[in-house]
């Protein structure tokens, strides 16, 4: 497994652990149904384990989805 760290520029748009965990389960859950992604928020960064390095494009897609839903705490644009 790969330890991932999201930079603060991306982290600030993901306010809920459940949103990041849901994204990871959607992306990897079929192949890893019982995997604990060990999602943590520390020093303005989300950290987590995943089967591979999650690229910024995927994280930006998650941010777009959250903004489209109008999640509290989300800021338009990045």
C-alpha positions as CSV (number, residue, x, y, z in Angstrom):
1,X,0.0,0.0,0.0
2,X,1.0,3.6,-0.6
3,X,0.9,6.4,1.9
4,X,-0.7,9.5,0.4
5,X,-0.5,13.1,1.6
6,X,-2.7,15.8,0.1
7,X,-1.3,19.3,0.0
8,X,-3.1,22.0,1.9
9,X,-4.2,23.7,-1.4
10,X,-6.3,20.5,-2.0
11,X,-7.1,19.6,1.5
12,X,-9.0,22.7,2.3
13,X,-11.7,21.8,-0.1
14,X,-12.4,18.5,1.5
15,X,-13.9,19.2,4.9
16,X,-15.3,15.8,5.9
17,X,-13.4,12.6,6.5
18,X,-16.4,10.7,5.2
19,X,-16.2,12.4,1.8
20,X,-12.6,11.3,1.3
21,X,-13.3,7.8,2.6
22,X,-16.3,7.5,0.3
23,X,-14.2,8.5,-2.6
24,X,-11.5,5.9,-1.7
25,X,-14.1,3.2,-1.3
26,X,-15.7,4.1,-4.7
27,X,-12.3,4.0,-6.3
28,X,-10.7,0.9,-4.6
29,X,-13.5,-0.8,-2.6
30,X,-14.4,-3.4,-5.2
31,X,-10.9,-4.9,-5.2
32,X,-10.2,-4.1,-1.5
33,X,-13.6,-4.3,0.3
34,X,-12.4,-4.5,3.9
35,X,-9.4,-2.2,3.5
36,X,-8.8,0.5,6.2
37,X,-7.6,3.6,4.4
38,X,-6.5,5.1,7.7
39,X,-7.7,8.6,6.8
40,X,-6.2,11.2,9.1
41,X,-6.3,15.0,9.1
42,X,-3.0,16.4,10.5
43,X,-1.3,19.8,10.1
44,X,-3.8,20.9,7.4
45,X,-3.2,17.8,5.3
46,X,-5.3,14.7,4.7
47,X,-3.2,11.6,4.8
48,X,-4.3,8.1,3.9
49,X,-3.2,4.6,2.7
50,X,-4.3,3.4,-0.7
51,X,-3.4,0.7,-3.2
52,X,-1.6,3.3,-5.3
53,X,-0.6,7.0,-5.3
54,X,-3.8,8.9,-5.9
55,X,-3.2,11.6,-8.5
56,X,-4.3,15.2,-8.3
57,X,-6.7,14.8,-11.2
58,X,-8.8,12.3,-9.1
59,X,-8.7,14.6,-6.1
60,X,-9.8,17.6,-8.2
61,X,-12.7,15.5,-9.5
62,X,-13.7,14.8,-5.9
63,X,-13.5,18.5,-5.1
64,X,-15.7,19.3,-8.2
65,X,-18.3,16.7,-7.0
66,X,-18.3,18.2,-3.5
67,X,-18.7,21.7,-4.8
68,X,-21.5,20.6,-7.1
69,X,-23.3,19.2,-4.0
70,X,-22.8,22.5,-2.2
71,X,-20.9,20.9,0.7
72,X,-20.6,23.2,3.7
73,X,-17.2,24.8,4.0
74,X,-16.5,24.4,0.3
75,X,-15.0,27.4,-1.5
76,X,-15.7,27.9,-5.2
77,X,-12.6,27.7,-7.4
78,X,-9.2,26.3,-6.8
